[in-house]
Amino acid sequence: MKFLRTTKGISQERLAFQVGVDRTYIGAIEQGKRSPSIYCIYTIASALGVDIKEFFDFSI
């Protein structure tokens, strides 16, 4: 997620605002400290403008 976010030049704060969560939650997901629901993953993917399957493509 961090790779996708930074590639698009989006800050954690901006992404969190678009998704409707706290910035610290985005950071915790990126650090592997939180496990988001599939709905939250879908919402984040939509905010980043990517397909949800890209979150599970570990080849990038």
N, C-alpha and C positions, 0 to 999 in steps of 0.2 A: 504494500500500500504506500509506503513512504517513497519508493521508487516512482510509482505512478504519480503521486502528488508532487514531488519535487521536479519531475520531468515536465509537468505542466505549469510549474512556477506558482503553485498554490500553497499558501501558508497553512499551518495547522489551524490557526484562528479562523481564517476564511472558510476552510473546509468544514470546521465545526459549526460555523454559523449557517452554512448552506444545508448541513445535515440536521441541524437542530439539537446538537449536543454540546457539551462543554469541551473546550480546547484540551483540557487534561485527559479527557476520555480518548480523543484521537491519539494523543501521545502515548497513552497506555496501550492502545491497540498496536501501534507501531513498535512498541518495545516488547510486545508479547505478554504483557501483564494483564490484559483484558481479552476476553473472547466475545466478540460482538455476535448478536443474533444474525440469522440469515437476512432478516429484514433490514437490519442496520448495514450489513455488507451491501445489500442491494441499493440502499439509499446513498451510501458513500460512492459506490460505482457510478450511480446516476449523476451525482454531483461532480465527479471527475470526468464524466463523459466517456466512460468505458463500459464494455460489456462485463457482467459479473464473472464470467469465466476467466477473465484476466487476473482475478484475485487468486486463482488456483493454478495459474501457469507459472511454475517455479523455474522455467528455463530462461527467464529474462533476468 
